[in-house]
Amino acid sequence: MSESYQRLSQDLPPPVGGAPRFAAEPRKVRAWVAALPRANPQATEQALAQALEALAGQRLDGGARFGALEELRGAVLEAVSLLERQFAASPLPLPPDKARAAALAEGFHLGLGHGYRLAVAELCAPSGNIPFLKGGSVQTALHRAAWHYSRALALAWRVYRPATPGAWQGLHRLHRFASALKLETKTVEDKAGGGPPDLLGLYVQTLLMAALNPYAFAQAEQDSLWPIARGYARRCGLSTSPPGDLAPVVPDDADRGPGGAGDEPHSYWLDLRAFADDVERALERVRDGQSELGAGPGPGERVGNDLLLRLRRAFGQMSARGLRRLPAGHHLDTVLGLSGLHYFLAGQRDFDTFMRQSAAGAVHVITGAAWTHGAAAMTRVPRFPARVLDQSLGGYRMAWDSAEQARAKVGELVGLNFGEGDDDSEWMVGVMRWLRYETDGSLSAGVELLARRATPVALRVVSADGGSRQVNRAVEIFPLDGSPGRRFVSNVSVDAGSRIEVIHDANSLVPEAGPRGPDLLADVEVLLNAGDYVLLGERLEQPAAAAAEAEGATA
């Protein structure tokens, strides 16, 4: 008996005492499914959940279990589809009723994954070999189990929740056993499920998604990444030796996805070089904010520049995860969003007051301007205490006690303050790169640090014809790497040929920057468009930039 077969049936949920017996004969299951009260979705969901639980608690012949699951699967997938509609467009974090629907849908996939995996173990009993004339059933059950484990993970990622325990370990064990039987590349038709037709392709597709950290992507971006990852499943294969820096370890039997080596044994590395190289080439081909990304010779998937930049950052952060992370435990005060960050940087002054007290001495207030509305509300900008779990040179991994209170989203600006001393206007600036809603109601997130020092400013766009637009709040940041040129975070819209007037406030100057009055930047570029805000950079003249680069190289 091989080790891969021994592990196949280990750690499955134990039988539940008192679970009702379920008639597992395919003919009876078919009749039972036909009699489900589909007009009452909740009753149908409850009946299906009880049926899967009852099957898991029974000792069955592998063929009988496989046949019963095949009859149940269509009805379960139909129920999952209805459940997904309940929370598909809901704001996050999900309210309790939507969260229940998401958990139930994930539980259905996990239950089917466990059931098909157990059927494989029973079909191949007692020694782990494929019985005569049962190869097709074993192959299909392996693929079905892997697909359902993958979908359980996808559902957890989609609602930014931790994966249910057992999904990753089940997927790893299925792959190891299928590889031992040389079934991992055999194709299986699955009209109901779709996805890659072989277990290896499905496994690597899921590993690729996990390596990119789906918690760092919006839901629509996750939807776009699944077919892209499917295309790269062949080119980004598993290697038995480290192929380079972009190669996270795939654990042999741990209940987690690819990542650092850790203490668990491992036999494979996931080679991501082809994917990362194609992302760089796609960025070079961007036209009008769009490009194509694909693993094959034909047309690729149409993707936006922002998604490509997120992918580049994801590959870069894989290297950053290799940096030494220091344990922490201290607390920071945080504020979410550009408006709140500007408010606290300006000494808890609303934008109207900030403009009236600008260093220029001129009042840039426009009667009825949009930024003057709700000024009173700015006096109630909330700040949320957060605990730093660990930290590295790139930023922090943090936790907020209540996800309901600290409502955040991927890509949102975060102000960080140590909450010590009398100066409440010194805030570091970060951006939320990924987030996850934990089962205890808290929020975990990775915050990349953009700047340790920042100052509040206002930006006014001066168009090419000399006309001016509405004044917008902004934050000037001083990059960590000391790179030349000015950097601003704002929600301003900049057209080609426009200039930017920067309006400062004497009460909130950064000492090392020196005194600054109103100044005009002749040429700026959008370095990043995050949706709610843009990162603007001063476009340097080439000789100055080259000189600065040369100076940095000789330092």
N, C-alpha and C positions, 0 to 999 in steps of 0.2 A: 504494500500500500504506500503510495507516494505521499510526501509531505503536503503537496498542493491539494491532494484529494482529502487528506485529513482536515486541512483548514477549511475546506469548502463548506462543510456543515457545522463548523464551530461558530459559537457566538451568535447564532440565530436566536431571535426572541423565544424564550421557553413557552411551552403550552400554558394557556391561561386556565386556571382551575374553574370549573363550572361552565366553560364555554359550550354552547349547544352544538350538537353533532350536526354535520352538514352532509347530505347525501351527495357523494362525489361522482356518481356515475354520470358520464357526459349527457345521456338522454335526459336524466332527471334534472341536471343543472340547466340544460337548455330550456326545459319547461319552466323551471323556477325563474330564469331570467325573463322569459316571455310574460310571466305573471307579475313582474315588478310594477309597483304603482308609479309609473313615470310621470303622471300628472301631479304627483306630490314629490318634488325633488328631495326634500329633507328625509322623507320616509325611505326613498330609494337609496340615498346615501347611507342611511343607518343600516338598511338591510344588507347592502354590499359590504360595509365595514364589518358587520357581524359574520358574513359569509367568509370573508378572508381570514378573520380571526379564528373561526371554527375550523377551517381547512388547515391553518397553521398548527392547531392543537391536536390534529388527528395523525395517527400512523397510517400511511397509505403506500401503496405501490407507486413507484415513480411515474409510471404510465398513467395511472388513474389521476394523480395530482396534476400532471401536465395537461391531461384532457379537460379536467374541471377548470383549470385556470384559463385555458383557451376559450372555453365557453363564457367565462365571467369577464374576460378582458375587455371585450367590446363595450359592455355596459359600464364597466369601471371608467374607461376612457371617455365615454359620453358624460358620466357624472363629473369627471375632472374638468372637462370642457365647460360645463355649466358653472362649476365653482370658480374657474378662472375668470369668467365674465363678471363675477361679483366684485372682484378686486382689481381688475385689469387697469382701470383708469382712476383708481382711488389715490388720494394724496397720502404721503408717507409721513410718519409711521402709520400703519393701517389701524383703523379703529377696531375694537374687539370683535365685532361680527365679521369684518373683512379678514382679520387675522385668523379667525377660526376657519374660514373658507380656505385660506392659503395653507394652513396647517393640515387640513383634511385632505386637500388635493395632494400635498407632498406625502402625506401618510399613505394614500392609495398607491402612489408610485413605489414607495418603499415596501409596502406590503406585497405588491406583485413582484418586486425584485427579490425579496426574501423567498417568496413562494416558488418562483421559477428556479432559483438557486437550489432550494431544497429538493425540487424535482430532479435536477441534474444529479445531486448526490445520491438520491434514491435509485435513479435509473442506472447509475454506474456502480451500485453496491454489489458486492462488499469490498472489491479490491481497487476500484477506481478505473476500471477498463470499460470501454464502450461495448454494451451487449450486442449480440447478433440482431440485425435488422432494427436497431434502435438509434443508429447514428444520426438520422435526420431529426428525431425528437430531442436528442442531447444537444445537437448543434443549434436548433431553434430555441430551446429553453435557455441555453447560454446567452444567446443574443438578446432574447426578450429580457432576461434578468439585467444584463448590462444596460440596455436601453432605459429601463425603468429606474435603475440607480442614477443614471445620468440625468434623467428628467427630474428626479427628486432634488438633485443638486442644483439644476437650472432654476427650479421654482424657488428654492431658498435664496439663490443669488438675486433673483428678480425682485424679491421683496426685501432684500438686504437683511436677511436673517441668517444665523448660523445654520450650517447643514445639520440635518438630523443624524445623530450618531448611528454608525453602521453603514452608511451609503458608500463612503470612500473605501472602507475595508472590504465590503462586499464586491466592489468593482475591481479592486486589486486582486482579490482571490479568484474571481472569475477569469481574469486575464491570465493569471499564473496557471490555472488548471487547463484552460483552453490551449495555452502555449505548450503545456506538457503533452497534450493529445494532438497537437498540430492542427487545431481547429480554428485558430485565431484569425486566419485569413479566408476561411470558407464563407461564402456569401449566403445570406438568408433574406428571403423576401418578406417584407413587413409593410403591407399597404396601410395598416392602421397607424403604425408608429412613425414610419419614415426614418430618416437618419441614414448614416453610413451602412452599407449592406453587410459589413463584416465586423466582427467584434474588435479587432485591432484598430480599425479606423474609428470606431465609436469611442474606444478607450482613449486614443491619442487626441481626438477632437475634444473630449472632456478635459484631458490634461492641459491642452493648450488654453482652453477657456480659463481654467483655474490659474495657470501660470500668469495670465494677463491681469489677474485680480479683478473679477467682474464687479466687485463692490466699488471700483473706481470709475465705472461707466454707467451712464443713464440707461434706463430700461430699453429705449429705442436703440441705443448703441449696442446693447447686449444682443438684441434681435438681429442686428446686422452682423455681429461677430460670429454667431453660430455657423452660418454657411461659409464664411471666410475660413474659420477654423477647420471646417470639414475639408475644404480644399487643400489646406496645408497639412492635413493629417498624414499624408504620404511623404511629403518632403521634409517634415519635421518629425522624424521617426525616433525610436528609442535606441540609444546607444549603450553598449556594455562598458564603455570607458568614457571619461569626461572629454567631450569634443571641443570645449572652449568655455569662455566665461558665461555665455548665454545658454546654460544647460543646467536647469534645476534638477535636483535629485528626485527620483520617483521611488517612494518607499515600497518595500516588499509587502508589508502587511500592516502598516499603521493606518489608523482611521483619519487620514488627512491627505491632502493633495500634494502636488510637487512643491519643492521648496529647498531649504537648506538641508545639509546632510543630517544634522541632528545626531541622536544616539541610535536611531533605528537602522537595522540592516537594509541595504539597498543593492540592487543589481543593475539598475538602469538609470540613464540620464536622458532628459528630454532635450533634443537638439533644436534650438530655436533660431539658428543663424539665418536660414533661408527666409524665414518669416520677417525677421528684423531687417535684412538686406532689402527685401521687396518693399517694405514700408518706406525706407529711405528713398528708393527709386520712385515710388509713387508720389512722395512729397516733391521731388524734383519735377514731376509732370503736372503739378496742380495748375489748373486753368479755371479762372472764375470760381475759385473756392472748391472745385471738384477734381477728383482723379479716379483712377481705377486701381483696384488691388485684387490680384488673383494668383493662384498657384500654378495654373495651367497655361498652355499656349494661347488659348482663346480669350475672349473678352472676360474681364474680371468683374468684380462687384463694384458698383459706383459708390464711392465714399467721399465724404466731405473732408476738407482740410483739418477741421477741428478733431475729427475722429482719428485721423492719421497722427496728429500731434499727441493725442492721448496714448496711442499705441507706442509712439516713440518714447514717451515718458514712461510707459509701463515697462518697456525693455530696459530703459535706464535705471528704473527703480529696482529691477532684479539685481543689478550690480550693487545698488545702494543697500539692499537687504543683506548683502554680504558684509557691510560695515559692522563694526562692533557696536552692539546696542548695550547701553548702560541701564541697569535697573534704576527705577526712580520710585516715586510715591508721593512727591510733593504736589501741591495744588497751585493752579493758576486761575486767575479770573479771565473769562473769555467774553467776547462780544461777537455776534454774528452779523455779517453783511456790511456793505460799504457805508450805509447811512449811519449805523451805530458806531462803526469804527471812527468815522470822521467826527462824530459827536464827542466821543471820549478823547480823541487826540486834540480836539479844540478846547479841552478843559470843560466839557459838559455844556457847551454852547450850541444852540441850534444853528442851522446854516444862515438864517437871516441875521442873527447877531454876529456871527463870524464875518459876514460880508460887510456889515456896518463898521466893524472894527478892523478892517483890513489895513495892512501897512501903508497902502497908497493914500489913505485918508479920503478917498472918494467913495461915495455910496453907489454900489452897483446893484441896487435893489430895483427891480422892475415891478411895478404895481400888478398884483395878480399873477406873478410868475409862479410856475408849478412848484418850485422848490420852497416857496414861502407857505404853501398849504400844509397844514398839519404840523406847524412848528411847535405847537404846544405838546403834541404827542411825542416829540423828540425828547421832552423832559422825562419821559418814562421809559427810556431805552433800557431794556433788561440786560443784565450781565449775569453770566452763569459760571459758578465754580466748577472746575473740572480737575480730575486727577491725572497726573502724568504717569503712565504705566511703565514706559521706557523711552529712551531717547538715543539719537545718534546725531552725526553731523548734519544729516538732512532734515531733521525735525523730530516730531514727537508722536508717540502712540498714546492717545488720551481716552478718557472715559467720563461721560456725564451721567449723573445718577438717574435723570429722567429724560428719555427721548421725547416725551410729549412736550416738555417745557423747552428743551433746547432743540427746537425743530431746525434741521439743517439739511443740506443737500450736497451732493458731490460738486466740487468746484467752487463752493462758497468761500468768501473771504472770512478769516477768523482773526480777531485781535486778541493778543495774549499779554497779560499783565501779571507781574508777580504779586501785586496786592500788598506791597511793603512800602513803608515810608510815606512821605506827604505828597509826592509827585504822582498824581493819578493820570497824567497825560502821556506817560512813557509807555507806549504799546509796541510790541513786536507784531509783525504782519505775517500771517500764514494763509494757506489755502487748504481746504479740506480735499484730500486726494481720494480717499475712500471712506465709507462709513458702513456700519453694521448695527442693526437693532438687536440687542441681546434678549435672551428669553426672560431675564429678570426685569425688563422694562428700561434698562439703561441703554446708552448709545456709546459705541466705540468708534473711533475714527483715527485715521492717519493724517496728521497735519504737517505739510511741507512748509518749512520756514522760508519766506521770501526776503524778509529784511528784519534786522534787529532794531533799526531806527526808522522812523517815518514822521512826516509832518503833514498837517492838514492844509490843503490849498483849494483854490477854485480855478476852474479852467473855462475860458471863453474862446470859442472857435471863431476865428476871423476868416471868412471865406475868400476865395481867390479874387472876387470882385470888390472886396473891402467891406462887405456886409458882415454883421455880427449876429451871433445866435445867443440863445439863452445860456446863462451861466450855470455850470454844473459843479457839484462837489467832486473832489478828487483827493487822493492821498499820494504824496510824493514819497517814494521808497528809495532807500539806499541799499543797492544789492550787496549780498553777502560777499561776493567775490571781488568787490571793488571795481567792477567793470566801468569804463568811461561812459559818459552820456547820462542824461536824466531819464528817470523812469516814473511813470504815474499810473495809478489805478483809478479808473473813472467809469462812468456810464455814458460818457460823451460820444457822439457820433462824429467821425472825422471823414470828410471827403477829400479826394485828391486835390492838391494845390492849396489846402487850407493851412493856416498858421494857428498856433495856440498861444493865447495870452495866459500866463500863470499869475494868479493873484495870491499874494502871501498875506500872512497876518503876523504882526510884530510880536504878539504874545505866544506864538507857537513855533518859533524858529529853532532849528537844530543848530547848536553852537558851532560845530565843526563845519557847517555849510556856510557860515558867515551871514551877514545881513543881506536880505534880498528884497527888492521892491518888485513892482510888476515887471515881468520880462516877457519877451516874445520869442517863441521857438519857431524858426522859419520852416523847419521840416521835421515832421514826426511820422512814425509808422506804427501800425498796430502789430504788436508782437504776439498777442494772444487775444482771441475773442472768446470769452467764457460765457456768453449769453447775457448774464445780468451785469457784467462789467467787461471792460477791455483793459489790457495792459499796453500802455503807450510807451514808446521809446523815442528819444531824440535821435534822429538820423545824423550820424557824424559824417563829416567830409572824409573822403577816402584817405588823404594824406595823414590827417590827424588820427584816424583809426589805426592806420598802419604803424604810425609812430608809437602809439600807445601799446600796440601788440608787441612791437619790437622791444620796447622798454620793459614790458612784462616778461619777455623771454630772457632778458639779460639780468633780471632782478634775482 
